[in-house]
């Protein structure tokens, strides 16, 4: 079989892979996009960010309807049709997948469905049910993403022990639902299942949920979780699991005491590992670290001159928008861009209730690195917009350089925090000062005002909260 010739082959059609393919095609390159799944979009679209946000949106209405009684508006108890919910969720994914396929076609990107395997540094074998094809390339971009980690001790082959992939299928509403891991995946899916009516118990080995977020932001999620979840156990470890009829028997340790309980389903959300095995990487010069992630430089180049890698496959923060940004960096590198890739500000958003978002330098990081900073905080109890929908459980904070008054970091906890954080990213990227933010007119009444007022707090004259005046 005659090999297919191309300038660039991209392995993996997630948010990093298809972004790389599209950008390269826009620059006039001949591109082949390889994806083993039938639908493009990768884990994010099919088994991650999109379906989880769709379910969070759907189940939000259950909570909102219940809480509206306090405003004098009451509804009957909701009836959940899981089959219809799954069909609706699938329709969202289908539309997005079709959209990506349409854009690929219009850009002239050739899509090959199958598993990519490197024969060497210039040849990729693509295996599918229809046989195999060979692609000769000038450059390749590895964008194979990651998958949920499932420790061997928990991998019993029992479908009632799930990763996020199975949990997003919503096969049933378990009466008792255990979540192992209080990171963003565990807390987001806990929010979904608690909204559907499950008694959710979260077990987290650390002394805080949402590691990475500043404690004052994570605390607001914890306060809400204690009301909506059955229990959140910090500093607790699951020691063993076993099948017990139609339930899972779980042995754990909490506050120095052993516990044995049974649950209808268990979600294991203890991290993710790269999809870098069975790719033929050993047939190239690519180097991987001790955790299996591909090692790259600032331009996403691997140790093999012909191959670049991006997204979850290279580690760091495992976020779709990071992968998309790295996609452009990689393509620019292939095109011969000579400028050095500058550090970029990658925002993080956890779509819990309330949401948590942050970017730039966190307060904890500043303390760990001995970076002198000043912190300004604006509580949402001073926001008319937050009060208008009974969600004053929010906080906006700025991490500021005391000498230059430049904004180094932004953190937000509250309803819609994910929609607000981009202003913080822009402020950091543009080198804005607290004064710039304080003097920028924000519309009233909106939650965006909390950023302006937080900057005003720094100067001691915020209108809607008392702030300590700065010495002249």
KOLKOL-458602 format. One line per 4 residues: their letters; for each residue x negated, y negated, z negated of C-alpha. Coordinates in steps of 0.001 Angstrom, whole numbers, plus 500000, padded with zeros to 6 digits. Each point is the difference from the previous one (the first is absolute). Example, Ala and Ser with C-alpha at 12.3 -4.5 7.8 and 13.67 -1.06 7.14 Angstrom:
BEGIN
as) 487700,504500,492200 ~ 498630,496560,500660 $
end
This chain:
BEGIN
xxxx) 500000,500000,500000 ~ 498623,496620,501011 ~ 499494,497714,496965 ~ 501960,496761,499778 $
xxxx) 497763,496938,500129 ~ 500664,496986,497799 ~ 498181,497069,498479 ~ 501553,500320,496542 $
xxxx) 501798,502881,498318 ~ 501811,499386,496726 ~ 500671,503014,497788 ~ 503091,499391,497876 $
xxxx) 502991,497787,500809 ~ 500711,498457,496620 ~ 500019,496228,499341 ~ 496231,499912,500442 $
xxxx) 499831,502306,503011 ~ 502734,498493,502129 ~ 498855,496475,499063 ~ 496514,500886,501268 $
xxxx) 501349,501572,503181 ~ 502279,497067,500764 ~ 497349,497365,499301 ~ 497445,501809,502143 $
xxxx) 502520,500313,502833 ~ 500792,496286,499686 ~ 496279,499375,500518 ~ 500094,501929,503275 $
xxxx) 498606,503332,498792 ~ 501197,503412,501183 ~ 501341,501643,496837 ~ 501257,503448,499032 $
xxxx) 501888,500372,496713 ~ 500041,503491,498454 ~ 502624,500945,497418 ~ 500854,503475,498718 $
xxxx) 503540,499019,498929 ~ 502741,499575,502586 ~ 500912,496553,498681 ~ 497440,497228,499893 $
xxxx) 499497,497866,496903 ~ 498007,502311,497751 ~ 500620,500617,496323 ~ 501052,496394,499378 $
xxxx) 502939,500099,502376 ~ 501008,503635,499644 ~ 499163,501050,496434 ~ 498897,496920,498092 $
xxxx) 500558,496276,499909 ~ 503005,499744,502313 ~ 502210,502852,498690 ~ 499184,499117,496388 $
xxxx) 500972,496344,500536 ~ 503166,501065,501795 ~ 500986,502177,497035 ~ 499065,497287,497502 $
xxxx) 502255,497605,501900 ~ 502869,502491,500088 ~ 499847,500920,496324 ~ 499626,496350,498987 $
xxxx) 503696,499560,500736 ~ 500895,502560,497338 ~ 498119,498069,497341 ~ 501277,496643,501276 $
xxxx) 503608,501203,499931 ~ 499620,501250,496433 ~ 498429,496758,498785 ~ 502540,497797,501779 $
xxxx) 502564,500863,497312 ~ 498237,497456,497786 ~ 501002,497341,502544 ~ 503632,501049,500012 $
xxxx) 499839,502102,503157 ~ 500578,503716,499465 ~ 499866,502940,502391 ~ 500979,503630,499760 $
xxxx) 497210,502456,499304 ~ 498032,500534,503233 ~ 500221,503257,501918 ~ 496747,501087,501616 $
xxxx) 500156,502013,503213 ~ 496430,501287,500249 ~ 500488,501397,503495 ~ 501181,496635,501287 $
xxxx) 497208,498218,498131 ~ 497443,502237,501680 ~ 501549,499407,503431 ~ 499873,496237,499462 $
xxxx) 496388,500136,498820 ~ 499075,502136,503009 ~ 501668,497512,502346 ~ 497739,497254,498664 $
xxxx) 496924,502120,500636 ~ 501223,501041,503430 ~ 500526,496406,501122 ~ 496561,498952,498838 $
xxxx) 498329,503037,501570 ~ 501728,499379,503306 ~ 498926,496369,499857 ~ 496346,500967,499602 $
xxxx) 500290,502476,502867 ~ 501554,497309,502198 ~ 497202,497551,499215 ~ 497378,502650,500759 $
xxxx) 501597,500701,503371 ~ 500257,496326,500953 ~ 496362,499448,499076 ~ 498844,502928,502085 $
xxxx) 498767,501972,496994 ~ 500100,503720,500773 ~ 501355,502042,497102 ~ 498904,503605,499560 $
xxxx) 501914,502058,497450 ~ 497764,502516,498315 ~ 497245,500508,497442 ~ 496743,498261,500787 $
xxxx) 496723,501853,499473 ~ 496543,498623,500787 ~ 497974,502361,502160 ~ 497122,497535,499830 $
xxxx) 499379,496244,499839 ~ 501524,499422,503429 ~ 502682,502667,500330 ~ 503317,500501,498218 $
xxxx) 502048,503169,500359 ~ 503754,499482,499647 ~ 501924,503133,499035 ~ 503781,500282,500373 $
xxxx) 502682,502628,500543 ~ 499548,499459,503738 ~ 496302,500841,499874 ~ 496933,497824,499686 $
xxxx) 498516,497002,501745 ~ 496552,498458,499845 ~ 499362,496276,499813 ~ 496620,498491,500850 $
xxxx) 499660,496610,498300 ~ 497560,497150,499713 ~ 501210,499149,496496 ~ 502362,501626,497524 $
xxxx) 501862,498579,497025 ~ 500932,502411,497208 ~ 503268,498914,498367 ~ 501261,503255,498520 $
xxxx) 501248,498572,496705 ~ 500428,501887,496740 ~ 502291,502458,498246 ~ 501260,500524,496466 $
xxxx) 497619,501730,497631 ~ 501429,503122,498355 ~ 497708,501502,497346 ~ 499721,503775,500180 $
xxxx) 501406,500336,496474 ~ 503293,498514,501229 ~ 500117,501668,503411 ~ 502249,502948,499167 $
xxxx) 501603,500273,503411 ~ 503281,498957,498393 ~ 501968,497424,502041 ~ 501235,498473,496761 $
xxxx) 496486,498661,499448 ~ 499782,497219,502549 ~ 497644,497409,501402 ~ 501345,496703,501302 $
xxxx) 500615,501626,503385 ~ 502613,502412,498623 ~ 501397,497491,497495 ~ 500883,497618,502831 $
xxxx) 502244,502650,501549 ~ 502456,499576,497092 ~ 501228,503587,500172 ~ 501806,499678,496678 $
xxxx) 500358,497716,496997 ~ 498273,501910,497207 ~ 501545,499535,496571 ~ 496556,500077,498339 $
xxxx) 497149,498698,502128 ~ 496346,499884,498932 ~ 497517,497740,501740 ~ 496312,500700,499420 $
xxxx) 498200,496707,500596 ~ 500996,496423,499251 ~ 498426,498422,503070 ~ 501901,498217,502732 $
xxxx) 501324,503180,501657 ~ 501248,501493,496747 ~ 501607,496790,498790 ~ 501632,499202,503340 $
xxxx) 501508,503462,500423 ~ 500946,500002,496335 ~ 501993,496842,500713 ~ 501793,501751,502875 $
xxxx) 500937,503111,498047 ~ 500961,498084,496857 ~ 502317,497902,502168 ~ 501585,503186,501354 $
xxxx) 500647,501235,496469 ~ 497043,502209,499050 ~ 498555,499955,496507 ~ 496468,499009,500941 $
xxxx) 497003,500701,497776 ~ 496625,498584,501070 ~ 496775,501471,498627 ~ 496876,497879,500504 $
xxxx) 496542,500942,498717 ~ 498812,496377,499780 ~ 501187,497493,497422 ~ 501801,497930,502631 $
xxxx) 502138,500456,503090 ~ 499013,498477,503336 ~ 496242,500028,499481 ~ 498526,497166,502051 $
xxxx) 502663,497484,499090 ~ 499318,497617,497131 ~ 501624,501254,496760 ~ 502263,496951,499615 $
xxxx) 501517,500748,503419 ~ 500273,503761,499476 ~ 501619,499392,496614 ~ 503096,498521,501656 $
xxxx) 500460,503195,502017 ~ 499518,502035,496831 ~ 502688,498016,498164 ~ 502492,500675,502781 $
xxxx) 498959,503651,500352 ~ 500667,500614,496315 ~ 503602,498974,500662 ~ 500559,501882,503248 $
xxxx) 497792,503077,499510 ~ 500549,502581,497295 ~ 496418,499638,498789 ~ 496545,498759,501027 $
xxxx) 497159,501739,498184 ~ 496607,498327,500134 ~ 496828,501794,499003 ~ 501719,503306,500717 $
xxxx) 498776,502976,502023 ~ 501754,502895,501695 ~ 498066,503146,499168 ~ 501909,502734,501780 $
xxxx) 503056,500711,502121 ~ 501852,503245,500615 ~ 503158,501109,501740 ~ 502869,500650,497630 $
xxxx) 503031,501188,501962 ~ 501305,497008,501924 ~ 497955,497605,497902 ~ 496374,499142,499366 $
xxxx) 498557,500565,496541 ~ 497475,497304,499168 ~ 497447,499985,497213 ~ 498601,496586,499158 $
xxxx) 498245,498059,497303 ~ 501274,496687,498644 ~ 498857,498050,496952 ~ 497875,502937,498892 $
xxxx) 502889,502458,500070 ~ 500735,502836,502411 ~ 503353,499920,501794 ~ 501787,502648,502028 $
xxxx) 502969,498943,502130 ~ 501912,501087,503070 ~ 500832,497810,502975 ~ 502109,500478,503102 $
xxxx) 497319,498481,502226 ~ 496491,498620,499609 ~ 498277,497356,502110 ~ 496207,500082,499955 $
xxxx) 498701,496523,500852 ~ 496374,500006,498882 ~ 498294,498497,503033 ~ 499225,500643,503641 $
xxxx) 497208,501725,501915 ~ 498769,499286,503554 ~ 501166,501995,503010 ~ 496460,500601,501192 $
xxxx) 499784,503778,499939 ~ 500392,502141,503144 ~ 499095,497068,502254 ~ 496688,501349,501198 $
xxxx) 498186,497212,498182 ~ 497131,502380,499372 ~ 499398,499974,503767 ~ 499245,496282,499880 $
xxxx) 497613,497812,498011 ~ 502798,498717,497732 ~ 499146,499934,496287 ~ 502574,500484,497231 $
xxxx) 499709,499038,496333 ~ 500451,502309,497014 ~ 503778,499493,500097 ~ 500255,500878,503676 $
xxxx) 500498,496476,501340 ~ 498132,498950,503143 ~ 497153,497568,499374 ~ 500139,496820,502115 $
xxxx) 498295,496613,500164 ~ 501593,496540,500008 ~ 501057,500456,503630 ~ 501562,503429,499323 $
xxxx) 497129,501807,501783 ~ 499206,503497,498805 ~ 496498,501518,500055 ~ 500858,501163,503516 $
xxxx) 499529,497085,502455 ~ 502949,501143,502115 ~ 502528,500344,497193 ~ 501751,497490,497751 $
xxxx) 502396,500773,497115 ~ 502721,498004,498263 ~ 502765,500121,497407 ~ 500492,502658,497364 $
xxxx) 497397,502210,501672 ~ 497268,497614,498812 ~ 501320,499479,496461 ~ 500253,496749,498081 $
xxxx) 503545,498812,499398 ~ 502301,502367,501853 ~ 502395,497492,501535 ~ 501545,499788,503453 $
xxxx) 499183,496324,500504 ~ 496362,500629,499103 ~ 499890,502664,502717 ~ 501563,497612,502522 $
xxxx) 497421,497313,499200 ~ 497148,502488,500261 ~ 501388,501093,503367 ~ 499248,496588,501455 $
xxxx) 496579,499942,498386 ~ 499154,503359,501589 ~ 501204,498988,503464 ~ 498110,496708,499781 $
xxxx) 496906,502039,499126 ~ 500499,502195,503052 ~ 500442,496909,502135 ~ 496639,498738,498789 $
xxxx) 501015,497214,497647 ~ 496856,498744,498315 ~ 501511,498141,497047 ~ 499718,501736,496644 $
xxxx) 503307,501156,498568 ~ 500759,497768,497037 ~ 501628,501271,496801 ~ 503745,499877,500458 $
xxxx) 502769,499590,497468 ~ 502156,503126,499873 ~ 503243,499553,498047 ~ 501487,502861,498002 $
xxxx) 503739,500403,499446 ~ 501791,502504,497792 ~ 503705,500180,500865 ~ 501219,500906,496552 $
xxxx) 502723,498106,498163 ~ 498750,497352,499476 ~ 497441,499943,502790 ~ 496337,499287,499267 $
xxxx) 497609,498387,502460 ~ 496489,498659,499788 ~ 497110,498881,502182 ~ 496454,498803,499605 $
xxxx) 498296,500118,496612 ~ 502071,501353,497120 ~ 499587,498802,496438 ~ 498696,503415,498934 $
xxxx) 497441,500066,502822 ~ 498812,496509,499105 ~ 499432,501090,496409 ~ 498207,503190,501054 $
xxxx) 497712,498092,502371 ~ 499437,497083,497590 ~ 501415,497538,502509 ~ 501111,496791,498237 $
xxxx) 503647,499290,500824 ~ 502989,498148,498660 ~ 503437,501621,500017 ~ 503244,498139,500634 $
xxxx) 503344,501715,499466 ~ 503559,499012,500789 ~ 502764,502134,498421 ~ 503074,500520,502124 $
xxxx) 502201,498983,497084 ~ 499291,496500,501327 ~ 501207,500849,503522 ~ 503547,498973,500848 $
xxxx) 500013,502441,502898 ~ 499002,502924,497800 ~ 502620,499042,497429 ~ 502674,499795,502697 $
xxxx) 499776,503735,500595 ~ 499197,500999,496401 ~ 496422,501082,500645 ~ 497758,497786,497924 $
xxxx) 497762,503012,499291 ~ 497298,498586,502219 ~ 496635,498298,499785 ~ 497775,498130,502445 $
xxxx) 496319,499538,499180 ~ 496983,498406,501611 ~ 496349,500884,499468 ~ 498075,496763,500518 $
xxxx) 496337,499029,500204 ~ 499589,497419,497191 ~ 497260,498092,501862 ~ 501416,499717,503519 $
xxxx) 503664,500623,499072 ~ 500192,502401,502955 ~ 502584,502751,499757 ~ 498171,503315,499642 $
xxxx) 502949,502266,499315 ~ 503787,500088,499823 ~ 502258,502409,498144 ~ 503783,500163,500050 $
xxxx) 502455,502269,498221 ~ 503689,499609,500692 ~ 502767,500619,502503 ~ 498650,499415,503506 $
xxxx) 496371,499661,498907 ~ 498908,501811,503154 ~ 501560,497275,502152 ~ 498246,497256,498022 $
xxxx) 496441,501282,499808 ~ 499059,499043,503582 ~ 499880,496350,498923 ~ 497371,501012,497470 $
xxxx) 498029,501853,502677 ~ 500091,496935,502249 ~ 498901,497736,497136 ~ 496972,502186,499268 $
xxxx) 499053,500467,503662 ~ 500218,496265,500672 ~ 498012,499076,496902 ~ 502933,498101,498507 $
xxxx) 499744,498391,496581 ~ 502618,499955,497288 ~ 500563,496351,500955 ~ 500802,501016,503588 $
xxxx) 502625,502428,498751 ~ 501414,497553,497441 ~ 500411,497268,502609 ~ 501651,502283,502579 $
xxxx) 503749,499356,499929 ~ 501948,503216,499478 ~ 503751,500261,500647 ~ 502364,500023,497030 $
xxxx) 501411,502226,498671 ~ 497669,502801,501091 ~ 497645,502440,498362 ~ 497189,498533,502111 $
xxxx) 500126,496972,497699 ~ 498424,502129,497292 ~ 496700,499843,501905 ~ 500105,496205,500124 $
xxxx) 500991,499718,496358 ~ 497331,502486,498992 ~ 497412,497701,501608 ~ 501580,497096,498115 $
xxxx) 499601,501971,496768 ~ 496262,499955,500659 ~ 500112,496199,499905 ~ 502355,499853,497006 $
xxxx) 503044,498461,501633 ~ 502325,502750,501218 ~ 503582,498732,500118 ~ 501838,503121,498882 $
xxxx) 497736,501343,497273 ~ 497787,498535,497302 ~ 496336,500056,500927 ~ 496919,499103,498043 $
xxxx) 498510,496813,501387 ~ 496521,500250,501476 ~ 497386,497782,498344 ~ 499129,496937,502070 $
end
